[in-house]
């Protein structure tokens, strides 16, 4: 069934399409209400359409449109489909897609009637322009960024990169394009790092920060600090943008510092032990009476020696762990006594108004782990002392014991501000330290967590952390449960 002309007209009008019809013999033209409203006129405005058209047409579009109309009227092309700019009654320009053709010819081949449609495509043009500007801006940012930048596809291949990134690797930009991430980056197989990266690649987190090493063309490595973001391109494909800052010099300096500290620690331990023994002997009155003022000063000296000796012992423990020389006395041990000893050892570390809450079901006190009980106690001491440092002066620390499948998890939760995003991938690295609200009260070597991680792994356990929903962080250590 064919629709009559009036019905077609109404359908087009309701769809936001403007209509026009020009009698080429008389020069008179007729337009629809939508044609008028597109350029800001009232639907019933009394106008001469052809005059309005020519008056509002952008000067840069006029010659092109008139040339195409002549081609249509000569029958050389079937229609004139173009996009032009018309000045809106408010003064701004609107983009109109016009499609005109001859709908009536004379018997001798003269055009008698020109008709067509107008569609407002301003929004589409604006969106396209913004997208083009954004793409160009992103291209310039990628090209001229002072740090290495690369875009990877979902299957881990390089889609684009800047010169800085390819220079870091020793390749040309052309050589890098299409290369697989596995060939370019050293992967840290630490469980916490693997988990963080999996969450990033799967879209559970939008961005990530971590340190790694680039595998260069000449087989060397360059250490980089990486900041990554997950996004969708214009075709809705998943892409990963990585920004890489070269920290090779910093890493080398840290390695030299580690070697220096290790050497100094060995040299300091013996004299420190002697000084500590002498101070304690004098303070005890073993070589004669000690006045109260002198005893007070000796107490200050003793605490200072304790701090220095703890630092030296941490450094030497770490060195032994890295060399695989630390000894463990592995045996079956009850969980209850380990927890109680750890809590008792914290009495001297808690601030006056802080409290330690132990949450351990009675049945788990008799659980058995195959560990070095003293080393596990050292791990818990590190976690608990950190929690005390970062909790408020009147805060509570929670020491919790729970069964997870066939493993026992011991968790320590503080009431601090949590682990900041920039430290999430570095918490178990040497000399990494966070800050509390009162930065002056935070003291430590930055070695407790890496030492704890290595000890936990050496004893067959795992260690990790997460930020709690309200505030603070929870650090945990987990070991397989032994049937007993």
Beta strands, then each sheet from edge to edge (+ up, - down):
strand 1: 18-23
strand 2: 29-31
strand 3: 80-87
strand 4: 93-105
strand 5: 111-120
strand 6: 148-153
strand 7: 158-161
strand 8: 207-215
strand 9: 221-232
strand 10: 238-246
strand 11: 331-334
strand 12: 355-360
strand 13: 368-371
strand 14: 396-404
strand 15: 407-413
strand 16: 462-467
strand 17: 473-482
sheet 1: 2+ 1- 5+ 4- 3+
sheet 2: 7+ 6- 10+ 9- 8+
sheet 3: 11+ 13- 17+ 15- 14+ 12+
sheet 4: 11+ 13- 17+ 16-
end
